[in-house]
Amino acid sequence: MVHRVLAALAVSVGSALTWAYLFYVPHALAAAAIALGVSAVAAWLLVVLAGREIGWLAPLLAPYAVWVSLATALAGAYARGAG
């Protein structure tokens, strides 16, 4: 089960880094918002999986998932407004 937790973490962080590239380099706003959405889904999956593996870890990871979800909403609104 630990490998699933690490995989969710890797997808979340990797997608967030992809967002940064897409947003700042080619300025592909819609693609960047999608990448951040993938990161948010992976972050919530991380909260669930980590909570099953190590119960006290879920409340510590939840703020990260909330932050990425909020950032996704902002990125999506920005992409719609700038498009």
N, C-alpha and C positions, 0 to 999 in steps of 0.2 A: 504494500500500500504506500510505502514511503516514496517509491519511484513515481507514483501518480501525483503525489504532492509536489515533488520536484519538477515533474513535467508541466504541471499547471503553472508553477512559478516561472519556469523557463518560457512558456508561451506568453504569459502575461508581461514579463519584462521584455521579451523579444518583440512583442507587438507594440509595446510602448516606445521602444527604441525605433521601430519602423515608423511609428507615427511621427517622431521627432524628425527623422530624415525626410519623410514625405511632406511634412508641413513646412520645414525650413529650406530645404534644398530645391526640389522642383515646384514647391508650393501647390501640390496636388491636394487640395483641401478635402474633397470628397473621399479620396482614397485614404487620406490621413484619418478622417473620422471613422471610417470602417476599421482601420487598423486599431484605433483606440477602442472601438466597440468590442473587437476580439479580445483585447487586453482586459476589458471590464468583465466580460463573460468568464475568462480564465481566472480573473481575480476572485470572483464569487465562487467559482469551482474550487479554487485554492482554499477559501475559507471553509467550505463544506468538507473537503477531503482532509484538511489539516485538523479540523474539529473532530472528525471521526478518529483520526490517528492520535492526536494529542489534544485533548479537550480544551485546555486552557489557551491554546494557540489561536483558536478561532476569534475570540474577542480582540486579540492583538492585531490580527490581520484584517478585521472588518473595516477599520478606518481607511486602509489602503484601497479596499474594494469600493467604498463609498466615494473616495476621492477620484478614483479612475472613472467611476460611473458619472460623476458630476462633470469631469473633464470631457467625457464622451458627449454628454448633452451639449456642452458649450462648443465643442468642435463641430458637432452636427449643425448647430444653429449658425455658427460662423461659416460653414461650408454652404449652407442654404442662402445666407445673406450675401456672401461674396460672389456666388456663382452667377 
